[in-house]
Amino acid sequence: MNKIAVIGTGNLAWHIVPALKSLGHQVVAVSRHTSRSHQWPVRVIDHAGLVRFAPDTVVLAVPDKMIAECSRKLSHVLPPSTLVIHTSGATAMKKIDGHFENKGVIWPIRSLRKGTAPLPWTDLPVAYQGNNDFSKTRIRILVDTLTQISYSLDSQQRARLHLAAVYSNNFTNWLYQISYDLCEEMDIPFEALLPIIKNTALRQDGTEPKLLQTGAAARDDKPTMDKHLKLLNGHPEFARLYRLLSNLIQEGVED
């Protein structure tokens, strides 16, 4: 059993705190807002309480831009042997203050939202990293108890995977928003698209996506594409995106 302090009470903390607690670890959440402790399944303490708790592991569930500053402040109150782990997909492990001898990363490859039911981590992919043999072993053991799907990636690999996730997750979701707007303008229920959205996602099994590509651009159906562009006369920004994506698809399927 580890003594784990999770710094922060945002989206990721909301999901990792109960997961760590369920594994039998002694877990506390660290926040300036201790009055909100009723929302959490563990004790919520402030930074003074953190020193008394004396964790052997600290999880920095804070925004990327706060990792360096937060770890620097912790370096004044925690011993160098403390294992400090950040949870960012895009931030290098070296951003953790050099005071700490043992450092690493645990990044769940999933969009997480505070206030929703805590996710089961068993099938949640996690990328992890450690800066030395001790850190790698401790983090790997911790990750293996959290999930069955994990990837040991260095900072450059993790940053590239994070970028890829932006395309497959964040950008894709905004394309759903464009679809929603186009439907709403004509009083068409967006729900009519849900089956095709789900089908497209579920048929992806690791096959190179361009081999599954369908649609007017993939079959070089210029008359249909011209009709679509006419329908987008009132949305020049959507039309520009339509042309760009269509060109990328046509170039890709021809490779």
N, C-alpha and C positions, 0 to 999 in steps of 0.2 A: 504494500500500500504506500502510495506517495502522498506527500503533503503538497497540494497544488493550489496556487493562488492564480486566479484568472483576473487580469487587469482589464477593466472595462465592463460595461453592461449593455452593449449594443447587440447587433444582429447575430454575430457569431457567438458571442458569449452566451446569449440566450439558449443556443442549441448545444454548445460544448459543455457547459456547466452540468446540466442534468446527465449528459452522457458519461462524463467522468465520475460523477457521484454514483451512478448506477453500477460502475465497475468496482466500487468499494474504496475509492480514493478519498482521502480527507480533503475536501475542496472548500475554498472560500471565494467569494467574488469581492473584488476591490473597487470601490467607487467613492466619489465625493458625496453621492446622494444616498447615504445609508438609510434615510427615511423610507426608501422604496423597497426595503428588504422583504416585505410581504409578497412581492412578486416573484421571489426566487426560492428555489428548493434548498438553498444553502445559506449559511450566514454571510451577510454583506458587511464588510469592514472598511474602514478608511485606511490611509497610508500608515498612520500610527499603529493601528491594529495589525498591519502587515508585518511590521518588525517583530511584534510579540508572537505572531503566528509562526514565524521562521520557516517559510516554505523551502522545500528542496527543489521545487520546480515552479517556474513562473510562466504563465501563458499570456502573451501580450495580444489581447483581442481588442486592439485599438486601430484607428485609421492609419493608413500607411505613413502619412506625413508626421505622425506622432511617435513612431517606433523609436527613432533615434533619441528624441527628447525624453520619452518615458523611460527608456532603458538607462539613460544618463542619470536621471533622478534616482532610479533604483540602485545605481552603483554606489550611491552615498549611504545606503542603509542595509544592503544585502551583501553577503560575502561573495568573493570571486568564484567560489565553487558552485554557486547556485546555477542550475540549468535554466536558461532563459530562452523561450521559444516564441517566435512571432508567427502570425497566422496569415500573412499576406502572400498573394500569388505573384505580385509584380515587384516586390521589394527584396533586394539582396540580403542575405543573412548577415553580411558584414555591417549592416546598419545598426545591429545590436551593439551596445557600448563595449569597447575593448576591455573594460574592467572585468567582464565575465569570461572565465576560461571555457565554459561549456555553453554552447549556444546552438540553436537550430531553428527549424521551420516545420510547422504542420499546417498545410493548406487544404481544406476541404474543397473539392472541385464541384461546387454547387452554389447557386444563389440562395442566400438564407435571409429570412425576414423575422424580426423580433415580433412577438405577439402571437405567432402561429404555434400550433402544437409542435413540441420538440421532435425533431426528426430521429428516427432510428438510424444509427450510423453503420449498421452491419453491411449494407450494400452501397454506402456512400464512398466514392473514390477519394483518396487522400494522397497528396504529394508530400514527401517529407525529406528532411536534410539534417545532417549534424556536422559539426566542425571538427570532431575528433572521434576516436573509437568509442570513448565513454558516451558521448552525446548520441552518436549514431545508434549504439546498442540500446540506450535508454529510450530514445524516441521510437525506434523500430518496435520495441516491445510494447510501448504505449499504443502506437498506431495499430499493431496487430490485434490488440484487445478491443480496439474501437471498431475496426472494419476488416472485411475480407478482401478489399480491393485497395491496394496501395502501390505507390510508385516512388522509388528513390531517385530524386532528380536534383541536379545542382541548380544554382541560382539562375543561370542562363537558360537551362531547359525549362525551369518552372516559369520564367518570364515569357518564354515563347508559348508555352501551354496556356498561360493566362491570356495572352494576345489571341490565341486561337479560340479560347472560350468566349472572348468578346464578340467574335464573328458568329460563332454557333449559338450563342445564348443572348447576349445583350442586343446586338444588331438585329438578330432574327425577331426578337420580341418587338422591336420598333417597326419592323416590317408588318407585324401583326397590327400595330397601331394604324399604319397607313391603310391596311385592308379594312380595319374597323371604320376609319373616317370615310372611305369610299362607299362602304355599305350604308353608313348612317345618313349620308347625303341623299340617298335614294330610298330611305325607309326600308332597307333590306336588313333582316336580322343577321348580325355577325355570326350567330350560332350556326347558320347554314354552312359555314366554312370549317367548323370544328372537326367533322369527320376527316376531311382531306388534310387538315393540319396534323391530326393525330396519326393518320396513315403514313404521312411523309416521315414523321419522327420515328415511328415504330418499325418501319422497314429498314432503317439504317442499322446495320449489323457489323459495321467495321469495313464494309465494302467501300472502295474509293467512290465518293459521292457523285462524281461526274458520270460514272457508269450507270447511275440511276436517274440521271437528269431527264426530265420531260418538259413539255411546254413549247410555245411558239418559237422561242429563240433556239432551242435545241434542235428543232426540225427545220429551222430557217424558213419559217412561215411568215414571209414579209407582209402579205395582205392583213393577216390577223394582228401583227405588230403595229401596222399603220393605224388600224382601227383603235387599238388600245391607246396609242399616242393621241389620237383625236379626242378620245374620251378624257384625256388628261389636260386638255387645253386650259382649264381653269386652275391647274396645279403644275406650274412650270418646274417646281422643285421635284415633284414626283416624276415628271417626264424625264428630267435629267438623270434621275436615279434609274428609271426604267431603261433608258438607252445604255447607261454605263453597265448595268448588270447584264443586259442582253448581249452586249459586245463581249463581256467576259465569258459568258456561257458559250457563245458561238466560237470564240477562240479556244476555250477549254475542251469542248467536245470534239474539235477537229484535231487535237493533238494525237 
